[in-house]
Amino acid sequence: MAAPMTRFLAAVTTRRSSACAAGGSLRRRFASSARHDDAQEAVKWERITYFGIATCTMLAIYNLSKGHPHFPDPPPYEYLHIRNKEFPWGMEPSLYNSLCYACFFTVFPSF
């Protein structure tokens, strides 16, 4: 146990003494460069963002200006919209039929 620890301490002290003797400092070195300006990086990403916004806007205008195909209505099949029983509000399938509209506008005439 003592042998690995002495080797480790010898290596650390050798590195420190050689770094100090060479004129280097014992500062921690980061992976990114300290000389790189953060303002330049921000400007770069701002330009990329504006370019992306302009590109997406042009693609959207192009896609929306083309139009879309209109298909013919399907034939009225007999098995669709079968009503075997009346609705509680009548045969009109909408809850908001003319009677409801009339009642609403008599209660709220300013609407």
N, CA, C and O atoms as a DFTB+ gen file, in Angstrom:
444 C
 N C O
     1  1       0.823      -1.192       0.000
     2  2       0.000       0.000       0.000
     3  2       0.864       1.251       0.000
     4  3       0.524       2.259      -0.619
     5  1       1.957       1.172       0.685
     6  2       2.832       2.335       0.786
     7  2       3.579       2.586      -0.517
     8  3       3.876       3.732      -0.854
     9  1       3.883       1.526      -1.248
    10  2       4.647       1.697      -2.484
    11  2       3.869       2.472      -3.549
    12  3       4.444       3.379      -4.152
    13  1       2.602       2.169      -3.814
    14  2       1.881       2.967      -4.812
    15  2       1.720       4.413      -4.378
    16  3       1.779       5.320      -5.208
    17  1       1.518       4.636      -3.083
    18  2       1.341       6.005      -2.619
    19  2       2.639       6.802      -2.765
    20  3       2.606       7.974      -3.140
    21  1       3.751       6.191      -2.480
    22  2       5.016       6.901      -2.631
    23  2       5.305       7.186      -4.105
    24  3       5.852       8.237      -4.439
    25  1       4.941       6.256      -4.984
    26  2       5.125       6.519      -6.419
    27  2       4.252       7.691      -6.873
    28  3       4.693       8.536      -7.653
    29  1       3.010       7.736      -6.379
    30  2       2.107       8.823      -6.747
    31  2       2.638      10.165      -6.257
    32  3       2.655      11.142      -7.006
    33  1       3.071      10.210      -5.006
    34  2       3.599      11.464      -4.459
    35  2       4.873      11.885      -5.182
    36  3       5.095      13.077      -5.395
    37  1       5.695      10.941      -5.555
    38  2       6.913      11.270      -6.285
    39  2       6.577      11.838      -7.659
    40  3       7.227      12.777      -8.120
    41  1       5.574      11.277      -8.311
    42  2       5.180      11.771      -9.637
    43  2       4.596      13.166      -9.544
    44  3       4.880      14.016     -10.388
    45  1       3.776      13.413      -8.522
    46  2       3.151      14.727      -8.367
    47  2       4.205      15.778      -8.082
    48  3       4.196      16.847      -8.692
    49  1       5.099      15.494      -7.179
    50  2       6.125      16.484      -6.846
    51  2       7.078      16.704      -8.011
    52  3       7.570      17.817      -8.200
    53  1       7.347      15.669      -8.792
    54  2       8.220      15.823      -9.955
    55  2       7.540      16.710     -10.995
    56  3       8.188      17.566     -11.596
    57  1       6.230      16.511     -11.213
    58  2       5.509      17.335     -12.183
    59  2       5.453      18.782     -11.736
    60  3       5.632      19.698     -12.538
    61  1       5.203      18.984     -10.450
    62  2       5.121      20.354      -9.949
    63  2       6.472      21.059     -10.070
    64  3       6.547      22.207     -10.509
    65  1       7.507      20.376      -9.686
    66  2       8.819      21.029      -9.711
    67  2       9.256      21.295     -11.145
    68  3       9.881      22.320     -11.419
    69  1       8.934      20.375     -12.072
    70  2       9.332      20.610     -13.466
    71  2       8.493      21.713     -14.086
    72  3       9.001      22.485     -14.899
    73  1       7.207      21.806     -13.719
    74  2       6.356      22.861     -14.276
    75  2       6.790      24.221     -13.758
    76  3       6.830      25.188     -14.518
    77  1       7.116      24.308     -12.469
    78  2       7.551      25.583     -11.904
    79  2       8.922      25.974     -12.437
    80  3       9.191      27.157     -12.644
    81  1       9.778      25.007     -12.659
    82  2      11.117      25.302     -13.160
    83  2      11.063      25.761     -14.605
    84  3      11.902      26.552     -15.034
    85  1      10.087      25.275     -15.362
    86  2       9.985      25.651     -16.766
    87  2       9.286      26.996     -16.940
    88  3       9.159      27.489     -18.061
    89  1       8.842      27.580     -15.859
    90  2       8.187      28.875     -15.947
    91  2       6.676      28.756     -16.106
    92  3       5.994      29.774     -16.221
    93  1       6.145      27.557     -16.114
    94  2       4.706      27.358     -16.235
    95  2       4.019      27.533     -14.898
    96  3       4.669      27.548     -13.852
    97  1       2.757      27.659     -14.933
    98  2       2.012      27.796     -13.689
    99  2       1.194      26.532     -13.464
   100  3       1.034      25.704     -14.360
   101  1       0.702      26.412     -12.293
   102  2      -0.078      25.222     -11.951
   103  2      -1.573      25.472     -12.143
   104  3      -2.396      24.813     -11.508
   105  1      -1.922      26.401     -12.997
   106  2      -3.329      26.670     -13.265
   107  2      -3.955      25.501     -14.002
   108  3      -3.290      24.764     -14.730
   109  1      -5.231      25.359     -13.794
   110  2      -5.951      24.317     -14.512
   111  2      -6.179      24.771     -15.939
   112  3      -6.585      25.910     -16.172
   113  1      -5.924      23.907     -16.882
   114  2      -6.113      24.210     -18.297
   115  2      -7.452      23.629     -18.745
   116  3      -7.709      22.440     -18.560
   117  1      -8.287      24.451     -19.322
   118  2      -9.586      24.011     -19.807
   119  2      -9.486      23.597     -21.267
   120  3      -8.534      23.940     -21.969
   121  1     -10.483      22.861     -21.698
   122  2     -10.480      22.367     -23.078
   123  2     -10.724      23.497     -24.075
   124  3     -10.166      23.488     -25.173
   125  1     -11.556      24.471     -23.698
   126  2     -11.822      25.565     -24.622
   127  2     -10.729      26.607     -24.526
   128  3     -10.069      26.751     -23.497
   129  1     -10.556      27.312     -25.590
   130  2      -9.503      28.312     -25.641
   131  2      -9.956      29.576     -24.924
   132  3     -11.084      30.028     -25.119
   133  1      -9.116      30.134     -24.123
   134  2      -9.450      31.369     -23.415
   135  2      -9.363      32.558     -24.352
   136  3      -9.934      33.611     -24.068
   137  1      -8.654      32.408     -25.470
   138  2      -8.500      33.516     -26.409
   139  2      -9.717      33.705     -27.288
   140  3      -9.869      34.746     -27.928
   141  1     -10.595      32.697     -27.328
   142  2     -11.770      32.796     -28.187
   143  2     -12.767      33.758     -27.557
   144  3     -13.083      33.646     -26.373
   145  1     -13.252      34.687     -28.337
   146  2     -14.130      35.726     -27.822
   147  2     -15.566      35.215     -27.789
   148  3     -16.068      34.699     -28.787
   149  1     -16.222      35.359     -26.646
   150  2     -17.609      34.927     -26.523
   151  2     -18.555      35.811     -27.326
   152  3     -19.606      35.348     -27.768
   153  1     -18.199      37.068     -27.518
   154  2     -19.047      37.970     -28.304
   155  2     -19.101      37.518     -29.759
   156  3     -20.154      37.586     -30.392
   157  1     -17.976      37.060     -30.287
   158  2     -17.969      36.563     -31.666
   159  2     -18.847      35.321     -31.795
   160  3     -19.541      35.147     -32.796
   161  1     -18.816      34.474     -30.797
   162  2     -19.649      33.266     -30.807
   163  2     -21.134      33.643     -30.760
   164  3     -21.951      33.035     -31.452
   165  1     -21.477      34.630     -29.957
   166  2     -22.871      35.070     -29.872
   167  2     -23.338      35.669     -31.190
   168  3     -24.461      35.417     -31.628
   169  1     -22.478      36.463     -31.825
   170  2     -22.831      37.053     -33.115
   171  2     -23.013      35.966     -34.169
   172  3     -23.915      36.044     -35.002
   173  1     -22.157      34.959     -34.126
   174  2     -22.264      33.853     -35.097
   175  2     -23.604      33.153     -34.958
   176  3     -24.269      32.910     -35.965
   177  1     -24.025      32.821     -33.737
   178  2     -25.281      32.110     -33.542
   179  2     -26.483      33.001     -33.792
   180  3     -27.546      32.518     -34.180
   181  1     -26.321      34.300     -33.571
   182  2     -27.414      35.217     -33.904
   183  2     -27.628      35.251     -35.407
   184  3     -28.769      35.244     -35.868
   185  1     -26.553      35.288     -36.175
   186  2     -26.670      35.269     -37.637
   187  2     -27.254      33.959     -38.133
   188  3     -28.079      33.954     -39.047
   189  1     -26.832      32.839     -37.536
   190  2     -27.386      31.541     -37.920
   191  2     -28.880      31.500     -37.625
   192  3     -29.649      30.956     -38.418
   193  1     -29.301      32.066     -36.498
   194  2     -30.719      32.090     -36.137
   195  2     -31.522      32.907     -37.130
   196  3     -32.580      32.467     -37.581
   197  1     -31.031      34.099     -37.479
   198  2     -31.757      34.933     -38.434
   199  2     -31.807      34.279     -39.812
   200  3     -32.821      34.380     -40.502
   201  1     -30.742      33.619     -40.218
   202  2     -30.743      32.901     -41.486
   203  2     -31.777      31.771     -41.464
   204  3     -32.485      31.555     -42.447
   205  1     -31.860      31.054     -40.343
   206  2     -32.846      29.982     -40.215
   207  2     -34.270      30.498     -40.238
   208  3     -35.146      29.874     -40.836
   209  1     -34.515      31.637     -39.592
   210  2     -35.847      32.234     -39.600
   211  2     -36.235      32.638     -41.015
   212  3     -37.352      32.372     -41.458
   213  1     -35.310      33.281     -41.727
   214  2     -35.601      33.705     -43.100
   215  2     -35.854      32.503     -44.009
   216  3     -36.765      32.529     -44.836
   217  1     -35.056      31.458     -43.857
   218  2     -35.226      30.258     -44.682
   219  2     -36.569      29.591     -44.413
   220  3     -37.277      29.226     -45.352
   221  1     -36.924      29.431     -43.155
   222  2     -38.204      28.801     -42.812
   223  2     -39.385      29.633     -43.296
   224  3     -40.391      29.083     -43.743
   225  1     -39.266      30.957     -43.209
   226  2     -40.336      31.830     -43.681
   227  2     -40.509      31.705     -45.188
   228  3     -41.637      31.624     -45.674
   229  1     -39.415      31.689     -45.930
   230  2     -39.514      31.547     -47.393
   231  2     -40.099      30.193     -47.772
   232  3     -40.922      30.113     -48.684
   233  1     -39.691      29.131     -47.089
   234  2     -40.251      27.810     -47.389
   235  2     -41.746      27.754     -47.073
   236  3     -42.514      27.146     -47.819
   237  1     -42.157      28.375     -45.986
   238  2     -43.574      28.392     -45.637
   239  2     -44.386      29.166     -46.660
   240  3     -45.474      28.735     -47.042
   241  1     -43.869      30.313     -47.110
   242  2     -44.580      31.105     -48.126
   243  2     -44.684      30.311     -49.417
   244  3     -45.734      30.306     -50.059
   245  1     -43.619      29.647     -49.798
   246  2     -43.638      28.845     -51.026
   247  2     -44.652      27.704     -50.929
   248  3     -45.431      27.484     -51.856
   249  1     -44.642      26.982     -49.809
   250  2     -45.557      25.851     -49.658
   251  2     -47.009      26.292     -49.563
   252  3     -47.893      25.613     -50.084
   253  1     -47.269      27.417     -48.907
   254  2     -48.646      27.880     -48.766
   255  2     -49.175      28.538     -50.028
   256  3     -50.389      28.620     -50.214
   257  1     -48.294      29.006     -50.897
   258  2     -48.758      29.688     -52.107
   259  2     -49.106      28.716     -53.227
   260  3     -49.741      29.108     -54.205
   261  1     -48.700      27.458     -53.100
   262  2     -48.943      26.498     -54.176
   263  2     -50.402      26.077     -54.277
   264  3     -50.862      25.738     -55.368
   265  1     -51.120      26.088     -53.206
   266  2     -52.494      25.603     -53.221
   267  2     -52.529      24.110     -52.945
   268  3     -51.496      23.472     -52.743
   269  1     -53.729      23.573     -52.941
   270  2     -53.875      22.155     -52.659
   271  2     -54.975      21.583     -53.546
   272  3     -55.856      22.321     -53.989
   273  1     -54.936      20.297     -53.808
   274  2     -55.936      19.710     -54.700
   275  2     -57.297      19.586     -54.013
   276  3     -57.376      19.337     -52.810
   277  1     -58.348      19.761     -54.781
   278  2     -59.706      19.589     -54.292
   279  2     -60.268      18.317     -54.907
   280  3     -60.271      18.154     -56.127
   281  1     -60.738      17.427     -54.059
   282  2     -61.275      16.166     -54.528
   283  2     -62.792      16.263     -54.633
   284  3     -63.412      17.029     -53.896
   285  1     -63.396      15.502     -55.533
   286  2     -64.859      15.547     -55.641
   287  2     -65.512      14.952     -54.392
   288  3     -64.924      14.120     -53.701
   289  1     -66.729      15.395     -54.124
   290  2     -67.455      14.878     -52.976
   291  2     -67.792      13.404     -53.193
   292  3     -68.086      12.997     -54.317
   293  1     -67.751      12.614     -52.143
   294  2     -68.100      11.204     -52.306
   295  2     -69.597      11.060     -52.584
   296  3     -70.385      11.925     -52.200
   297  1     -69.984       9.992     -53.238
   298  2     -71.417       9.813     -53.514
   299  2     -72.196       9.606     -52.214
   300  3     -71.652       9.073     -51.247
   301  1     -73.452      10.018     -52.185
   302  2     -74.253       9.853     -50.963
   303  2     -74.692       8.404     -50.794
   304  3     -75.715       7.995     -51.345
   305  1     -73.939       7.641     -50.050
   306  2     -74.270       6.239     -49.843
   307  2     -75.505       6.116     -48.949
   308  3     -75.738       6.950     -48.073
   309  1     -76.285       5.067     -49.184
   310  2     -77.533       4.880     -48.436
   311  2     -77.277       4.525     -46.976
   312  3     -78.108       4.818     -46.116
   313  1     -76.148       3.901     -46.685
   314  2     -75.904       3.443     -45.324
   315  2     -75.314       4.524     -44.422
   316  3     -75.075       4.270     -43.241
   317  1     -75.077       5.711     -44.946
   318  2     -74.584       6.808     -44.120
   319  2     -75.751       7.631     -43.585
   320  3     -76.784       7.746     -44.245
   321  1     -75.597       8.191     -42.420
   322  2     -76.581       9.085     -41.789
   323  2     -77.931       8.407     -41.628
   324  3     -78.965       9.011     -41.914
   325  1     -77.935       7.177     -41.180
   326  2     -79.199       6.476     -40.923
   327  2     -79.743       6.974     -39.590
   328  3     -79.022       6.990     -38.592
   329  1     -81.017       7.383     -39.568
   330  2     -81.673       7.853     -38.358
   331  2     -82.856       6.935     -38.069
   332  3     -83.923       7.075     -38.667
   333  1     -82.660       6.002     -37.154
   334  2     -83.739       5.096     -36.782
   335  2     -84.605       5.667     -35.670
   336  3     -85.740       5.230     -35.480
   337  1     -84.089       6.623     -34.950
   338  2     -84.799       7.181     -33.809
   339  2     -84.562       8.686     -33.817
   340  3     -83.467       9.138     -34.151
   341  1     -85.562       9.455     -33.457
   342  2     -85.411      10.908     -33.456
   343  2     -84.509      11.353     -32.314
   344  3     -84.444      10.726     -31.257
   345  1     -83.818      12.454     -32.563
   346  2     -83.050      13.076     -31.501
   347  2     -84.020      13.700     -30.501
   348  3     -85.152      14.016     -30.869
   349  1     -83.612      13.884     -29.257
   350  2     -84.518      14.526     -28.286
   351  2     -84.866      15.956     -28.681
   352  3     -85.909      16.459     -28.263
   353  1     -84.040      16.623     -29.460
   354  2     -84.289      17.999     -29.854
   355  2     -84.862      18.095     -31.264
   356  3     -85.020      19.198     -31.787
   357  1     -85.171      16.979     -31.878
   358  2     -85.750      16.982     -33.215
   359  2     -84.836      16.281     -34.193
   360  3     -83.767      15.800     -33.817
   361  1     -85.241      16.221     -35.428
   362  2     -84.463      15.501     -36.431
   363  2     -83.279      16.306     -36.954
   364  3     -82.432      15.773     -37.672
   365  1     -83.219      17.580     -36.600
   366  2     -82.063      18.365     -37.021
   367  2     -80.870      17.919     -36.179
   368  3     -80.952      17.953     -34.951
   369  1     -79.765      17.502     -36.800
   370  2     -78.662      16.928     -36.030
   371  2     -77.894      17.929     -35.185
   372  3     -77.066      17.529     -34.367
   373  1     -78.139      19.188     -35.357
   374  2     -77.401      20.186     -34.602
   375  2     -78.191      20.608     -33.370
   376  3     -79.409      20.780     -33.430
   377  1     -77.485      20.775     -32.252
   378  2     -78.152      21.292     -31.057
   379  2     -78.534      22.756     -31.229
   380  3     -79.475      23.237     -30.599
   381  1     -77.812      23.450     -32.071
   382  2     -78.038      24.874     -32.258
   383  2     -78.904      25.094     -33.492
   384  3     -78.453      25.666     -34.485
   385  1     -80.129      24.644     -33.423
   386  2     -81.022      24.828     -34.553
   387  2     -81.695      26.187     -34.466
   388  3     -81.354      26.997     -33.603
   389  1     -82.625      26.436     -35.332
   390  2     -83.245      27.763     -35.411
   391  2     -84.015      28.099     -34.144
   392  3     -84.086      29.267     -33.761
   393  1     -84.591      27.102     -33.485
   394  2     -85.312      27.366     -32.251
   395  2     -84.367      27.851     -31.159
   396  3     -84.692      28.771     -30.409
   397  1     -83.191      27.224     -31.076
   398  2     -82.208      27.655     -30.079
   399  2     -81.716      29.062     -30.365
   400  3     -81.538      29.862     -29.446
   401  1     -81.495      29.366     -31.646
   402  2     -81.060      30.710     -32.000
   403  2     -82.127      31.732     -31.635
   404  3     -81.811      32.806     -31.123
   405  1     -83.385      31.405     -31.895
   406  2     -84.469      32.335     -31.578
   407  2     -84.548      32.569     -30.076
   408  3     -84.729      33.705     -29.637
   409  1     -84.416      31.507     -29.280
   410  2     -84.456      31.661     -27.824
   411  2     -83.270      32.488     -27.330
   412  3     -83.415      33.321     -26.435
   413  1     -82.131      32.258     -27.905
   414  2     -80.928      32.977     -27.482
   415  2     -81.060      34.465     -27.748
   416  3     -80.724      35.285     -26.894
   417  1     -81.550      34.817     -28.938
   418  2     -81.621      36.235     -29.275
   419  2     -82.769      36.937     -28.578
   420  3     -82.761      38.164     -28.482
   421  1     -83.772      36.188     -28.078
   422  2     -84.797      36.864     -27.274
   423  2     -84.269      37.131     -25.867
   424  3     -84.650      38.123     -25.245
   425  1     -83.398      36.260     -25.358
   426  2     -82.828      36.482     -24.026
   427  2     -81.720      37.528     -24.080
   428  3     -81.621      38.373     -23.190
   429  1     -80.885      37.480     -25.120
   430  2     -79.769      38.413     -25.279
   431  2     -79.954      39.215     -26.577
   432  3     -79.338      38.886     -27.591
   433  1     -80.782      40.245     -26.560
   434  2     -81.045      40.968     -27.823
   435  2     -79.879      41.819     -28.286
   436  3     -79.816      42.170     -29.465
   437  1     -78.952      42.164     -27.403
   438  2     -77.849      43.043     -27.824
   439  2     -76.716      42.273     -28.489
   440  3     -75.768      42.892     -28.973
   441  1     -76.778      40.977     -28.531
   442  2     -75.686      40.167     -29.091
   443  2     -75.609      40.276     -30.574
   444  3     -74.746      39.656     -31.195
